[in-house]
Amino acid sequence: MFLARVYVTLKPTVNDPQGLTIKGALHSLGFAAVESVRAGKYMEIRIDAADRGTAESQVREMCSKLLANPVIEDFRFEVEDAPVRT
């Protein structure tokens, strides 16, 4: 069993209205030193795969087909042995 941690972010050239809204809210709360914010998505996916290479291949395909929009988003992921659930 493996655990994939997937990070999806907007490409640097894509406008990020959510990030701008968060930045404005942080400024209104007194965090004037914040210069920029980029918002994204984080997912944890448990995968029952034969080995790490297979798990990584499956996660890459998931990201390419569904989890990220390749036109406006980039993705990266880490795959590790999943902790045992008790």
C-alpha positions as CSV (number, residue, x, y, z in Angstrom):
1,M,0.0,0.0,0.0
2,F,1.3,3.4,-0.9
3,L,0.3,7.0,-0.1
4,A,0.5,9.6,-2.8
5,R,0.6,13.3,-1.8
6,V,-0.5,15.3,-4.9
7,Y,0.0,19.1,-5.3
8,V,-1.8,21.0,-8.1
9,T,-1.0,24.6,-8.7
10,L,-1.8,27.2,-11.3
11,K,0.9,27.8,-13.9
12,P,2.8,31.0,-13.1
13,T,1.4,32.8,-16.1
14,V,-2.3,32.1,-15.1
15,N,-4.1,34.8,-13.1
16,D,-5.1,33.6,-9.6
17,P,-8.2,35.4,-8.3
18,Q,-8.4,33.2,-5.2
19,G,-4.8,34.0,-4.4
20,L,-5.5,37.7,-4.8
21,T,-8.5,37.5,-2.5
22,I,-6.5,35.7,0.1
23,K,-3.8,38.3,-0.1
24,G,-6.3,41.1,0.3
25,A,-7.8,39.4,3.4
26,L,-4.4,38.9,4.9
27,H,-3.6,42.5,4.4
28,S,-6.9,43.5,6.1
29,L,-5.9,41.3,9.0
30,G,-2.6,43.2,9.4
31,F,-0.3,41.0,7.5
32,A,1.0,43.8,5.2
33,A,4.3,42.0,4.5
34,V,2.5,39.4,2.3
35,E,3.5,40.2,-1.3
36,S,1.7,37.4,-3.1
37,V,-0.4,34.3,-2.6
38,R,-0.9,31.4,-5.1
39,A,-3.8,29.0,-4.2
40,G,-3.8,25.3,-5.2
41,K,-5.1,21.9,-4.3
42,Y,-3.6,19.1,-2.1
43,M,-4.8,15.5,-2.2
44,E,-3.8,12.3,-0.4
45,I,-4.5,9.1,-2.3
46,R,-3.9,5.6,-0.9
47,I,-3.0,3.2,-3.7
48,D,-2.8,-0.6,-3.5
49,A,-0.1,-1.2,-6.1
50,A,2.5,-4.0,-6.6
51,D,5.5,-1.6,-6.2
52,R,6.4,2.1,-6.0
53,G,7.0,2.4,-9.8
54,T,3.5,1.2,-10.6
55,A,2.0,3.5,-8.0
56,E,3.9,6.5,-9.4
57,S,2.8,5.6,-12.9
58,Q,-0.8,5.4,-11.8
59,V,-0.7,8.7,-9.9
60,R,0.9,10.5,-12.9
61,E,-1.9,9.2,-15.2
62,M,-4.6,10.3,-12.6
63,C,-3.1,13.8,-12.6
64,S,-2.9,14.0,-16.4
65,K,-6.4,12.7,-16.9
66,L,-8.4,14.2,-14.1
67,L,-6.7,15.8,-11.1
68,A,-5.0,18.7,-13.0
69,N,-5.9,20.7,-16.0
70,P,-2.7,20.6,-18.1
71,V,-3.6,23.9,-19.9
72,I,-3.6,26.0,-16.7
73,E,-2.2,23.8,-13.9
74,D,1.1,22.1,-13.0
75,F,1.3,19.1,-10.7
76,R,3.8,17.3,-8.6
77,F,3.5,14.3,-6.3
78,E,5.4,12.2,-3.8
79,V,4.7,8.5,-3.3
80,E,5.7,6.7,0.0
81,D,4.8,3.6,1.8
82,A,1.4,4.2,3.4
83,P,1.3,4.1,7.2
84,V,-0.6,1.1,8.6
85,R,-4.1,2.0,9.7
86,T,-5.0,0.8,13.1
